[in-house]
Structure formats: structure tokens, C-alpha cells
Amino acid sequence: MKKLPKKRKRILALTLAVLVCVFAIYVYADNNRITVTEITYENEKLPVAFDGFKIVQVSDLHNKKFGKEQSGLLELVKNAEPDIIAVTGDLIKRNDSDITGAMDFIKAAAEIAPVYFVTGNHEYVSGIYDTLRVDLENAGVNVIDNTATKLYKENEYIYLLGLDDQTYIEERYNEAGYAGYPWDDALSQLTDGTDGFSVLFVHMPKLFENYVKADIDLVLAGHMHGGQIRLPFTDGLFAPSYGFFPKHTSGTQTEGNTTMVVSRGLGNPTVIPRIFNPPELMVVTLKSKR
């Protein structure tokens, strides 16, 4: 095989180096560029008073900072004019005790609209959640793990349901010697007595079939980071701990009476960057079919 001339080798090496640098710059920029995804959800069960009700979903921030004191993220949240803000877990990163970025966002967000929070797996394993929960509640956040809350508007109401991180639920039930399916039991307790339109805030989307079985109307979830690595015109290609072509990585899925909205999230818990998968802020507008 004929060897390449030294000059041509240098040109090829320089070209490759430039391409690598351009790709690295693109990935860095893409990991810090928030996209706003707007979804309109219609349901005849939704009371007329809640027609146009807007939920901004913030998921998987992982303590990432978007500008000074989260100014970039907060501007987008404020511009969406939310009625409430749903934080669906992984506000922090499990091995990072500095939660400044997370609390900068929370304190300012609570001044924009009421904030509702459920735990993710990173809160669960962080070892600092007890302290974090106090900080959240002191900032005015509604922590709704395993609770059903009636939200009223003009004498009508909807239910805001919050489900704790599934890993914690399973461990708690296993310690109690429970032999069944703990998430089904937790969902049953959560929905017991609810007699109207329901929105479930939860971190993990993998139990979609259980949410369908519980007949929840709308589910807001995160956790999957959009698959972490994506290709154009594809769903998630790869996600850490889930492997290739994971399910429920983004967008909406509907089965029976249940629709699930999965956020690609904002931050990054691993050294693997988000590729073709910029951070996402979800804006969900409820519409009544009545």
C-alpha cells in the first residue's frame, strides 16, 4: 500500500483536529442552550375554570447553572407565565453537596408561581435530602411526595398528585415485608377518593403501565434525559444505566385515558455529554373540551 506524503498526512491531521474542535464547541453550546417545548393537552374532564391553565415543568436540573443565579433559566420560566411550576425530581446531583445552583433557581421560581416538588433518585441517594427538603419548604415550595392535593380555581378543582421516587417506595415496602407490587399500592393510596381530573408529578416514567392502570389523566415525568445521546429524527439512542434505545425518553405517550409527558430535562448527571439533545423546559397548557 502506497504511503501518504507527509504534507497530506499533516493536512488530514489538521482537518481532523479542526473537526473535533468544532464538534466539541457545538456539544458545549448545545448542552447550554435551553429549548422550550410547548404542549397543549385537552381533556373533557378538565373543569372549565382550568381552561388555559399553564404548568411549567422543570426536571433533572442536577444543580446545573444557566447564567448568573440561574438568570437564563428563570427568564424562560417567567416568560412562559405559568400558573404553577412542577419540579419532577433530580434537582440536585447525588455526589455534589453544593446545591447553590438548585436553590438559586428554587428561591426565584417561588416568586414567579407556586412550586410543587417530588423527589428523584438523586435526592434519594444524596444523603442530604432531609436538609434539602427543609430548604425547599422554607423557600415556599410544596413538597408533595405521596400526597394528593386539591387545587381550586373559581370554585372548581383538579387534583395534583405527587409520587415519591420509586426506588424509595420499593425499599420502604420491602422493609415492611410487603410481597406485592409496592408502586401499585402507593398509586392506589394516592388516587383513593379522587373524583376529578388528576395530574401526577413523578420522576421516573418507566411505570407508565401502572399509571394507566391507576387511571390518572395526565402524568409529568423526567429522569431519562432524552436518551442522553440522540440522532436527528430519532428518539433516545443511548442512556446511562438503560443502554441502547431506551423507552419513554421524551415527548408524549397516550394509552387508555392516560397521557404521559416526559421532559428531556436540563442538567447532566454523568461525564457523558448530551449529544443532539439540548436541555428542555416543558410548558404544558391544559384545555377543557367541555
C-alpha positions as CSV (number, residue, x, y, z in Angstrom):
1,M,0.0,0.0,0.0
2,K,1.3,3.4,-1.0
3,K,2.2,5.7,1.9
4,L,0.6,9.1,2.1
5,P,3.0,12.0,1.7
6,K,3.9,13.8,4.9
7,K,2.3,17.0,3.7
8,R,-1.0,15.2,3.1
9,K,-0.8,13.5,6.5
10,R,-0.4,16.9,8.2
11,I,-3.4,18.2,6.3
12,L,-5.6,15.2,7.3
13,A,-4.4,15.5,10.9
14,L,-5.2,19.3,10.9
15,T,-8.6,18.7,9.3
16,L,-9.4,16.0,11.9
17,A,-8.3,18.3,14.8
18,V,-10.5,21.2,13.5
19,L,-13.5,18.9,13.1
20,V,-13.0,17.6,16.7
21,C,-12.8,21.1,18.0
22,V,-15.9,22.3,16.1
23,F,-17.8,19.3,17.4
24,A,-16.7,19.9,20.9
25,I,-17.7,23.6,20.7
26,Y,-21.1,22.5,19.3
27,V,-21.7,20.0,22.0
28,Y,-20.7,22.5,24.7
29,A,-23.1,25.1,23.2
30,D,-25.9,22.6,22.8
31,N,-25.6,21.5,26.4
32,N,-26.2,25.1,27.5
33,R,-28.9,26.0,25.1
34,I,-32.4,25.6,26.6
35,T,-35.2,24.7,24.2
36,V,-38.8,25.4,25.2
37,T,-41.3,22.7,24.3
38,E,-44.9,23.7,24.3
39,I,-47.6,21.1,24.6
40,T,-51.4,21.5,24.7
41,Y,-53.3,18.8,26.5
42,E,-57.1,18.5,26.1
43,N,-59.5,16.6,28.3
44,E,-63.3,16.7,28.7
45,K,-62.8,16.0,32.4
46,L,-60.9,19.3,32.9
47,P,-63.1,21.9,34.6
48,V,-63.8,25.0,32.5
49,A,-62.1,27.2,35.2
50,F,-58.8,25.5,34.3
51,D,-59.1,26.0,30.6
52,G,-55.7,27.6,29.6
53,F,-54.1,26.6,32.9
54,K,-50.3,26.5,32.3
55,I,-47.8,24.2,34.0
56,V,-44.1,24.8,33.5
57,Q,-42.1,21.5,34.2
58,V,-38.5,21.7,35.4
59,S,-36.9,18.3,35.5
60,D,-33.4,16.9,36.1
61,L,-31.6,20.2,36.8
62,H,-28.8,18.3,38.6
63,N,-27.6,21.6,40.0
64,K,-26.6,22.9,36.6
65,K,-26.3,26.7,36.3
66,F,-27.7,28.7,33.4
67,G,-26.3,32.2,33.8
68,K,-25.7,34.1,37.0
69,E,-28.1,32.9,39.7
70,Q,-30.0,30.9,37.0
71,S,-30.9,34.1,35.1
72,G,-31.2,32.3,31.8
73,L,-33.5,29.6,33.0
74,L,-35.6,31.9,35.2
75,E,-36.2,34.3,32.3
76,L,-37.7,31.5,30.2
77,V,-39.8,30.3,33.1
78,K,-41.1,33.8,33.7
79,N,-41.8,34.4,30.0
80,A,-44.0,31.3,30.0
81,E,-46.3,32.9,32.5
82,P,-47.0,29.7,34.5
83,D,-49.9,29.1,36.9
84,I,-47.7,26.6,38.7
85,I,-44.2,25.2,38.3
86,A,-43.7,21.4,38.6
87,V,-40.2,20.2,39.6
88,T,-40.2,16.5,38.8
89,G,-37.1,15.3,40.7
90,D,-33.3,15.3,40.4
91,L,-33.0,19.0,41.3
92,I,-29.5,18.1,42.6
93,K,-26.7,15.8,41.7
94,R,-26.1,12.8,44.1
95,N,-22.3,13.4,44.7
96,D,-22.4,17.2,44.8
97,S,-23.1,18.8,48.2
98,D,-23.0,22.3,46.7
99,I,-26.7,22.9,45.9
100,T,-26.3,26.7,45.2
101,G,-27.5,26.3,41.6
102,A,-30.6,24.4,42.7
103,M,-31.6,26.8,45.4
104,D,-30.9,29.9,43.4
105,F,-33.5,28.6,40.9
106,I,-36.0,27.5,43.6
107,K,-36.0,30.7,45.6
108,A,-36.5,32.9,42.5
109,A,-39.0,30.4,40.9
110,A,-41.2,30.5,44.0
111,E,-41.6,34.2,43.4
112,I,-42.9,33.6,39.9
113,A,-45.6,31.0,40.6
114,P,-46.4,28.3,43.2
115,V,-43.8,25.5,43.0
116,Y,-44.6,21.8,43.5
117,F,-41.8,19.3,44.0
118,V,-41.4,15.5,44.0
119,T,-38.1,13.6,44.7
120,G,-36.0,11.9,42.1
121,N,-33.4,9.1,42.5
122,H,-30.6,11.6,43.1
123,E,-32.3,13.2,46.1
124,Y,-32.9,9.7,47.4
125,V,-29.3,8.7,47.4
126,S,-27.7,12.0,48.0
127,G,-27.7,11.7,51.8
128,I,-28.7,15.4,52.1
129,Y,-32.4,15.2,51.2
130,D,-33.6,15.9,54.8
131,T,-31.7,19.2,54.8
132,L,-32.7,19.9,51.2
133,R,-36.4,19.4,52.0
134,V,-36.2,21.9,54.8
135,D,-34.6,24.4,52.5
136,L,-37.3,23.8,49.9
137,E,-40.1,24.2,52.3
138,N,-38.5,27.4,53.8
139,A,-38.4,28.8,50.3
140,G,-42.2,28.2,50.0
141,V,-42.1,25.0,47.9
142,N,-44.9,22.5,48.2
143,V,-43.2,19.1,48.6
144,I,-46.0,16.6,47.6
145,D,-44.3,13.2,47.8
146,N,-47.1,10.6,48.2
147,T,-49.8,13.2,48.6
148,A,-53.0,14.3,46.7
149,T,-53.7,18.0,46.8
150,K,-56.9,19.7,45.6
151,L,-56.1,22.8,43.6
152,Y,-59.1,25.2,43.4
153,K,-59.9,27.9,40.9
154,E,-63.3,29.6,40.7
155,N,-64.9,27.0,42.9
156,E,-63.7,24.2,40.7
157,Y,-60.7,21.9,41.4
158,I,-58.2,19.5,40.0
159,Y,-56.0,17.0,41.8
160,L,-52.2,17.4,42.0
161,L,-50.7,14.0,42.8
162,G,-47.1,13.5,43.9
163,L,-45.4,10.2,43.9
164,D,-42.1,9.6,45.7
165,D,-39.1,8.1,43.9
166,Q,-39.9,4.5,43.1
167,T,-36.7,3.1,44.5
168,Y,-37.6,4.6,47.9
169,I,-41.1,3.2,47.7
170,E,-39.8,-0.3,46.8
171,E,-37.3,-0.2,49.7
172,R,-39.8,1.0,52.2
173,Y,-42.4,-1.7,51.3
174,N,-39.7,-4.4,51.2
175,E,-38.6,-3.5,54.7
176,A,-42.2,-3.8,55.8
177,G,-42.4,-7.3,54.3
178,Y,-44.8,-6.3,51.6
179,A,-44.9,-9.1,49.0
180,G,-47.0,-7.4,46.2
181,Y,-46.3,-4.5,43.9
182,P,-45.5,-1.5,46.0
183,W,-45.9,1.1,43.3
184,D,-49.5,-0.2,42.6
185,D,-50.3,0.1,46.3
186,A,-48.8,3.5,46.5
187,L,-50.7,4.7,43.5
188,S,-53.9,3.2,44.8
189,Q,-53.5,5.0,48.1
190,L,-52.7,8.2,46.2
191,T,-55.8,8.1,44.0
192,D,-58.2,6.8,46.6
193,G,-61.1,9.2,46.9
194,T,-60.1,11.4,44.0
195,D,-63.2,12.2,42.0
196,G,-62.0,14.5,39.2
197,F,-59.2,15.4,36.8
198,S,-55.8,14.4,38.1
199,V,-52.2,15.4,37.3
200,L,-49.4,13.2,38.6
201,F,-45.9,14.6,39.2
202,V,-43.4,11.8,39.2
203,H,-39.7,11.4,38.4
204,M,-39.5,8.0,36.6
205,P,-41.6,7.3,33.5
206,K,-40.9,3.6,33.4
207,L,-44.1,2.7,35.3
208,F,-46.3,4.1,32.6
209,E,-48.5,0.9,32.5
210,N,-49.1,1.3,36.2
211,Y,-50.2,5.0,35.8
212,V,-52.6,3.8,33.1
213,K,-53.9,1.1,35.4
214,A,-54.5,3.8,38.1
215,D,-56.5,5.8,35.5
216,I,-54.5,9.0,36.0
217,D,-55.3,11.6,33.4
218,L,-52.0,13.4,32.9
219,V,-48.5,12.4,34.1
220,L,-45.5,14.7,34.1
221,A,-42.2,12.7,34.3
222,G,-38.5,13.1,33.6
223,H,-35.4,11.0,34.5
224,M,-34.4,9.8,31.0
225,H,-32.6,12.9,29.9
226,G,-34.0,12.4,26.4
227,G,-31.9,9.3,26.0
228,Q,-28.7,11.4,26.6
229,I,-27.4,10.7,23.1
230,R,-29.8,11.2,20.2
231,L,-29.6,11.3,16.4
232,P,-31.6,13.5,14.2
233,F,-35.2,12.3,13.7
234,T,-34.8,9.6,16.4
235,D,-35.8,9.1,20.0
236,G,-33.2,8.5,22.6
237,L,-30.3,6.4,21.2
238,F,-28.5,5.7,24.5
239,A,-29.0,6.5,28.1
240,P,-26.6,5.7,31.0
241,S,-27.9,2.6,33.0
242,Y,-30.6,2.0,30.4
243,G,-28.4,1.1,27.4
244,F,-29.4,1.5,23.7
245,F,-32.9,2.6,22.5
246,P,-34.5,3.1,26.0
247,K,-38.2,3.6,26.2
248,H,-40.1,6.7,27.3
249,T,-37.2,9.2,26.8
250,S,-39.2,12.3,25.7
251,G,-42.4,13.6,24.3
252,T,-45.9,12.4,25.0
253,Q,-47.4,8.9,25.1
254,T,-51.1,8.1,25.5
255,E,-52.7,4.8,26.4
256,G,-56.3,4.5,27.5
257,N,-57.3,7.6,29.5
258,T,-53.7,8.4,30.5
259,T,-51.3,10.7,28.7
260,M,-47.7,11.0,29.9
261,V,-45.4,13.9,29.1
262,V,-41.7,13.1,29.5
263,S,-39.2,16.0,29.8
264,R,-35.7,15.6,28.4
265,G,-34.5,17.6,31.5
266,L,-32.0,20.3,31.9
267,G,-28.8,19.0,33.5
268,N,-26.4,16.2,33.2
269,P,-25.6,13.7,36.0
270,T,-22.7,12.0,34.1
271,V,-19.5,12.8,32.3
272,I,-21.2,11.8,29.1
273,P,-22.5,15.0,27.4
274,R,-25.9,15.4,25.9
275,I,-25.5,15.0,22.1
276,F,-28.0,16.4,19.7
277,N,-30.2,16.7,22.8
278,P,-30.3,20.2,24.3
279,P,-31.8,20.9,27.7
280,E,-35.5,21.2,27.7
281,L,-38.1,23.3,29.6
282,M,-41.6,21.9,29.2
283,V,-44.7,24.2,29.1
284,V,-48.0,22.3,29.3
285,T,-51.2,24.1,28.7
286,L,-54.4,22.4,29.8
287,K,-57.5,22.8,27.6
288,S,-61.1,21.9,28.6
289,K,-63.2,20.1,26.0
290,R,-66.4,20.9,27.8
